[in-house]
Amino acid sequence: MFHLFCFGFGYSAGYLADHLSKKGWKISATVRSKEKCKALKAKNIDCQVFDGLAPLEKLCGLRHATHVLLSVPPGEDGDPVFNIHCDDLAKISNCIWVGYLSTTGVYGDAGGALVDETSPLLTQTPRGLRRVRSERLWLRASKKYDLPIHIFRLAGIYGAGRSAIDQLKKGNARRIIKQGHLFSRIHVEDIAAVIEASIDKPRPGAIYNVCDDEPAMSSDVVKYAAFLMDAKLPPAISFNDESLSEMVRSFYSEHRRVDNSLIKFELGMKFKFPNYRLGLKAIKSNQISF
Protein backbone atom coordinates (compact mmCIF):
# COMPACT_ATOMS: atom_id res chain seq x y z
CA MET A 1 0.00 0.00 0.00
CA PHE A 2 1.22 3.49 -0.84
CA HIS A 3 1.35 5.82 2.14
CA LEU A 4 1.37 9.63 1.88
CA PHE A 5 2.61 11.63 4.86
CA CYS A 6 1.66 15.33 4.68
CA PHE A 7 3.58 17.83 6.75
CA GLY A 8 0.80 20.41 6.84
CA PHE A 9 -2.71 19.70 5.66
CA GLY A 10 -3.96 22.87 4.03
CA TYR A 11 -6.12 23.49 0.96
CA SER A 12 -3.88 21.88 -1.68
CA ALA A 13 -2.69 18.97 0.48
CA GLY A 14 -6.29 18.19 1.38
CA TYR A 15 -7.33 17.91 -2.26
CA LEU A 16 -4.38 15.67 -3.10
CA ALA A 17 -5.03 13.44 -0.10
CA ASP A 18 -8.69 13.11 -1.03
CA HIS A 19 -7.75 12.00 -4.57
CA LEU A 20 -5.21 9.46 -3.35
CA SER A 21 -7.32 8.05 -0.50
CA LYS A 22 -10.01 7.17 -3.06
CA LYS A 23 -7.35 5.08 -4.81
CA GLY A 24 -6.62 3.15 -1.63
CA TRP A 25 -3.67 5.15 -0.29
CA LYS A 26 -3.07 5.47 3.43
CA ILE A 27 -2.89 9.12 4.52
CA SER A 28 -1.05 10.59 7.49
CA ALA A 29 -0.89 14.30 8.22
CA THR A 30 0.16 17.01 10.62
CA VAL A 31 -1.94 20.03 11.56
CA ARG A 32 -1.50 22.91 13.98
CA SER A 33 -4.56 22.41 16.19
CA LYS A 34 -6.00 19.56 18.24
CA GLU A 35 -9.48 20.38 16.89
CA LYS A 36 -8.47 19.86 13.25
CA CYS A 37 -6.53 16.76 14.22
CA LYS A 38 -9.65 15.29 15.80
CA ALA A 39 -11.69 16.08 12.67
CA LEU A 40 -9.17 14.37 10.39
CA LYS A 41 -9.00 11.29 12.59
CA ALA A 42 -12.77 11.02 12.20
CA LYS A 43 -12.11 10.73 8.46
CA ASN A 44 -9.67 7.86 9.04
CA ILE A 45 -6.60 10.04 8.53
CA ASP A 46 -3.71 9.33 10.87
CA CYS A 47 -3.00 12.75 12.33
CA GLN A 48 -0.94 14.55 14.94
CA VAL A 49 -0.18 18.13 15.90
CA PHE A 50 3.00 19.79 14.63
CA ASP A 51 3.53 23.46 15.49
CA GLY A 52 7.05 23.78 14.10
CA LEU A 53 8.52 24.30 17.57
CA ALA A 54 8.85 20.71 18.80
CA PRO A 55 9.34 17.38 17.02
CA LEU A 56 6.51 14.98 16.36
CA GLU A 57 5.65 12.78 19.32
CA LYS A 58 5.29 9.72 17.08
CA LEU A 59 7.46 8.99 14.02
CA CYS A 60 5.87 5.68 13.06
CA GLY A 61 3.68 7.17 10.30
CA LEU A 62 6.60 9.09 8.81
CA ARG A 63 8.95 6.12 8.94
CA HIS A 64 6.51 3.96 6.99
CA ALA A 65 5.64 6.59 4.37
CA THR A 66 6.35 5.89 0.72
CA HIS A 67 5.62 9.50 -0.25
CA VAL A 68 5.99 12.76 1.70
CA LEU A 69 4.40 16.14 0.93
CA LEU A 70 5.96 19.24 2.52
CA SER A 71 3.45 22.08 2.66
CA VAL A 72 4.38 23.88 5.88
CA PRO A 73 5.49 27.42 4.98
CA PRO A 74 8.82 28.71 6.26
CA GLY A 75 8.82 31.30 9.03
CA GLU A 76 11.32 33.83 10.32
CA ASP A 77 13.32 30.98 11.86
CA GLY A 78 13.43 29.04 8.61
CA ASP A 79 11.68 25.91 7.41
CA PRO A 80 10.36 24.10 10.51
CA VAL A 81 10.17 20.67 8.87
CA PHE A 82 13.72 20.95 7.59
CA ASN A 83 14.99 22.28 10.91
CA ILE A 84 13.41 19.54 13.00
CA HIS A 85 12.80 16.50 10.81
CA CYS A 86 15.15 16.55 7.81
CA ASP A 87 17.27 13.77 9.34
CA ASP A 88 14.15 11.69 9.97
CA LEU A 89 13.12 12.02 6.32
CA ALA A 90 16.58 10.87 5.30
CA LYS A 91 16.10 7.68 7.35
CA ILE A 92 12.85 6.59 5.68
CA SER A 93 13.70 3.27 4.07
CA ASN A 94 10.92 3.03 1.48
CA CYS A 95 10.54 6.66 0.42
CA ILE A 96 9.91 6.96 -3.32
CA TRP A 97 8.97 10.62 -3.63
CA VAL A 98 9.08 13.86 -1.64
CA GLY A 99 7.26 16.99 -2.84
CA TYR A 100 7.79 20.54 -1.59
CA LEU A 101 5.08 23.14 -2.26
CA SER A 102 6.72 26.47 -3.02
CA THR A 103 5.47 29.53 -4.90
CA THR A 104 6.10 31.36 -8.18
CA GLY A 105 6.73 34.36 -5.92
CA VAL A 106 10.39 33.26 -5.79
CA TYR A 107 10.87 34.82 -9.25
CA GLY A 108 10.10 38.30 -7.96
CA ASP A 109 9.65 41.11 -10.48
CA ALA A 110 10.48 40.20 -14.08
CA GLY A 111 8.84 43.30 -15.53
CA GLY A 112 6.08 41.22 -17.12
CA ALA A 113 8.52 38.90 -18.89
CA LEU A 114 8.00 35.14 -19.13
CA VAL A 115 9.81 33.12 -16.45
CA ASP A 116 10.55 29.40 -16.51
CA GLU A 117 12.17 27.02 -14.04
CA THR A 118 15.66 28.18 -15.04
CA SER A 119 14.96 31.90 -14.55
CA PRO A 120 16.81 33.81 -11.80
CA LEU A 121 15.06 34.09 -8.44
CA LEU A 122 14.77 37.84 -7.99
CA THR A 123 12.29 38.14 -5.14
CA GLN A 124 13.01 40.86 -2.59
CA THR A 125 10.07 40.24 -0.26
CA PRO A 126 10.67 38.57 3.13
CA ARG A 127 8.19 35.77 2.32
CA GLY A 128 9.75 35.19 -1.10
CA LEU A 129 13.29 35.10 0.29
CA ARG A 130 12.25 32.56 2.92
CA ARG A 131 10.85 30.35 0.14
CA VAL A 132 14.09 30.61 -1.84
CA ARG A 133 16.10 29.56 1.20
CA SER A 134 13.78 26.61 1.84
CA GLU A 135 13.99 25.43 -1.76
CA ARG A 136 17.78 25.53 -1.64
CA LEU A 137 17.94 23.68 1.66
CA TRP A 138 15.74 20.85 0.38
CA LEU A 139 17.67 20.61 -2.89
CA ARG A 140 20.93 20.34 -0.95
CA ALA A 141 19.35 17.65 1.25
CA SER A 142 18.31 15.84 -1.91
CA LYS A 143 21.95 15.52 -2.90
CA LYS A 144 23.36 14.93 0.59
CA TYR A 145 20.85 12.29 1.70
CA ASP A 146 19.67 11.03 -1.68
CA LEU A 147 16.19 12.35 -0.88
CA PRO A 148 13.83 12.26 -3.90
CA ILE A 149 12.87 15.96 -3.65
CA HIS A 150 10.49 17.56 -6.18
CA ILE A 151 9.68 21.28 -5.98
CA PHE A 152 6.37 22.71 -7.15
CA ARG A 153 6.21 26.48 -7.62
CA LEU A 154 2.51 27.21 -7.36
CA ALA A 155 0.83 30.27 -8.84
CA GLY A 156 -2.21 31.88 -7.16
CA ILE A 157 -4.40 29.05 -5.90
CA TYR A 158 -8.18 29.08 -6.26
CA GLY A 159 -11.02 26.58 -6.18
CA ALA A 160 -14.30 25.79 -4.44
CA GLY A 161 -14.59 27.86 -1.28
CA ARG A 162 -11.59 29.98 -2.26
CA SER A 163 -12.40 32.02 -5.35
CA ALA A 164 -13.65 35.39 -6.56
CA ILE A 165 -17.16 33.90 -6.53
CA ASP A 166 -16.85 33.07 -2.84
CA GLN A 167 -15.48 36.55 -2.13
CA LEU A 168 -18.47 38.12 -3.88
CA LYS A 169 -20.88 36.00 -1.88
CA LYS A 170 -19.17 37.04 1.36
CA GLY A 171 -19.13 40.70 0.29
CA ASN A 172 -15.34 41.08 0.56
CA ALA A 173 -14.33 40.99 -3.12
CA ARG A 174 -12.12 43.86 -4.26
CA ARG A 175 -11.56 45.00 -7.83
CA ILE A 176 -8.01 46.32 -7.71
CA ILE A 177 -6.94 48.01 -10.93
CA LYS A 178 -3.45 48.03 -12.40
CA GLN A 179 -3.78 48.03 -16.17
CA GLY A 180 -1.73 45.39 -17.97
CA HIS A 181 -0.60 43.74 -14.73
CA LEU A 182 -1.14 40.01 -15.18
CA PHE A 183 -1.17 37.30 -12.52
CA SER A 184 -0.88 33.56 -13.05
CA ARG A 185 -3.20 31.24 -11.16
CA ILE A 186 -4.05 27.55 -10.84
CA HIS A 187 -7.14 25.60 -9.82
CA VAL A 188 -6.55 23.36 -6.81
CA GLU A 189 -7.78 20.28 -8.70
CA ASP A 190 -5.12 20.86 -11.35
CA ILE A 191 -2.50 21.17 -8.59
CA ALA A 192 -3.47 17.72 -7.38
CA ALA A 193 -3.28 16.41 -10.95
CA VAL A 194 0.24 17.80 -11.47
CA ILE A 195 1.47 16.29 -8.21
CA GLU A 196 -0.09 12.91 -9.03
CA ALA A 197 1.61 13.01 -12.43
CA SER A 198 4.95 13.65 -10.73
CA ILE A 199 4.32 10.78 -8.30
CA ASP A 200 3.72 8.52 -11.30
CA LYS A 201 6.87 9.79 -13.00
CA PRO A 202 9.38 10.83 -10.32
CA ARG A 203 12.51 12.80 -11.17
CA PRO A 204 14.38 13.72 -7.98
CA GLY A 205 15.65 17.29 -8.07
CA ALA A 206 12.90 18.40 -10.46
CA ILE A 207 11.41 21.89 -10.23
CA TYR A 208 8.02 22.59 -11.81
CA ASN A 209 6.04 25.75 -12.39
CA VAL A 210 2.37 25.03 -11.73
CA CYS A 211 -0.01 27.51 -13.36
CA ASP A 212 -2.74 27.49 -15.99
CA ASP A 213 -2.52 28.74 -19.57
CA GLU A 214 -3.89 32.25 -19.14
CA PRO A 215 -2.43 34.88 -16.83
CA ALA A 216 -4.94 37.67 -16.27
CA MET A 217 -5.58 40.89 -14.40
CA SER A 218 -7.17 40.16 -11.01
CA SER A 219 -9.81 42.80 -11.74
CA ASP A 220 -10.88 40.87 -14.84
CA VAL A 221 -11.31 37.73 -12.74
CA VAL A 222 -13.56 39.57 -10.28
CA LYS A 223 -15.50 41.13 -13.15
CA TYR A 224 -16.14 37.74 -14.74
CA ALA A 225 -17.18 36.23 -11.42
CA ALA A 226 -19.68 39.06 -10.93
CA PHE A 227 -21.03 38.42 -14.43
CA LEU A 228 -21.51 34.72 -13.69
CA MET A 229 -23.28 35.44 -10.40
CA ASP A 230 -25.30 38.38 -11.75
CA ALA A 231 -23.83 40.29 -8.83
CA LYS A 232 -23.00 43.96 -8.38
CA LEU A 233 -19.45 44.74 -9.50
CA PRO A 234 -17.28 46.01 -6.62
CA PRO A 235 -15.97 49.57 -7.05
CA ALA A 236 -12.58 49.99 -8.71
CA ILE A 237 -9.61 50.52 -6.38
CA SER A 238 -6.22 51.76 -7.57
CA PHE A 239 -3.38 49.36 -6.71
CA ASN A 240 -1.59 52.15 -4.81
CA ASP A 241 -4.63 53.21 -2.80
CA GLU A 242 -3.67 53.94 0.80
CA SER A 243 -6.45 51.68 2.07
CA LEU A 244 -4.60 48.63 0.72
CA SER A 245 -2.21 46.81 3.00
CA GLU A 246 1.53 46.90 2.49
CA MET A 247 1.39 43.21 1.60
CA VAL A 248 -1.14 43.83 -1.19
CA ARG A 249 0.86 46.76 -2.59
CA SER A 250 3.99 44.60 -2.46
CA PHE A 251 2.11 41.89 -4.35
CA TYR A 252 1.30 44.36 -7.12
CA SER A 253 4.89 45.63 -7.24
CA GLU A 254 5.97 42.36 -8.91
CA HIS A 255 4.97 41.46 -12.46
CA ARG A 256 5.78 38.27 -14.34
CA ARG A 257 4.18 35.69 -16.59
CA VAL A 258 4.89 32.07 -15.75
CA ASP A 259 5.79 29.39 -18.30
CA ASN A 260 4.06 26.05 -17.67
CA SER A 261 5.61 24.20 -20.63
CA LEU A 262 7.62 21.75 -18.52
CA ILE A 263 4.68 20.13 -16.75
CA LYS A 264 3.04 19.61 -20.14
CA PHE A 265 6.14 18.22 -21.83
CA GLU A 266 7.52 16.10 -18.99
CA LEU A 267 4.41 15.14 -17.04
CA GLY A 268 1.88 15.18 -19.87
CA MET A 269 -0.30 17.63 -17.96
CA LYS A 270 -3.69 18.40 -19.48
CA PHE A 271 -5.55 20.98 -17.47
CA LYS A 272 -9.09 20.43 -16.33
CA PHE A 273 -9.28 24.22 -15.97
CA PRO A 274 -6.81 25.85 -18.40
CA ASN A 275 -8.16 29.33 -17.62
CA TYR A 276 -10.01 31.15 -14.86
CA ARG A 277 -13.26 31.32 -16.81
CA LEU A 278 -13.64 27.53 -16.96
CA GLY A 279 -12.61 27.26 -13.32
CA LEU A 280 -15.12 29.87 -12.16
CA LYS A 281 -17.90 28.33 -14.24
CA ALA A 282 -17.33 24.99 -12.52
CA ILE A 283 -17.34 26.65 -9.09
CA LYS A 284 -20.50 28.59 -9.93
CA SER A 285 -22.31 25.41 -10.94
CA ASN A 286 -22.05 24.27 -7.32
CA GLN A 287 -23.05 27.64 -5.82
CA ILE A 288 -26.42 29.11 -5.02
CA SER A 289 -27.07 32.22 -7.10
CA PHE A 290 -27.73 35.63 -5.57
Order of alpha helices (4+ residues) and beta strands (2+ residues): beta-alpha-beta-alpha-beta-alpha-beta-alpha-beta-beta-alpha-beta-beta-alpha-beta-beta-alpha-beta-alpha-beta-alpha-beta-alpha-alpha
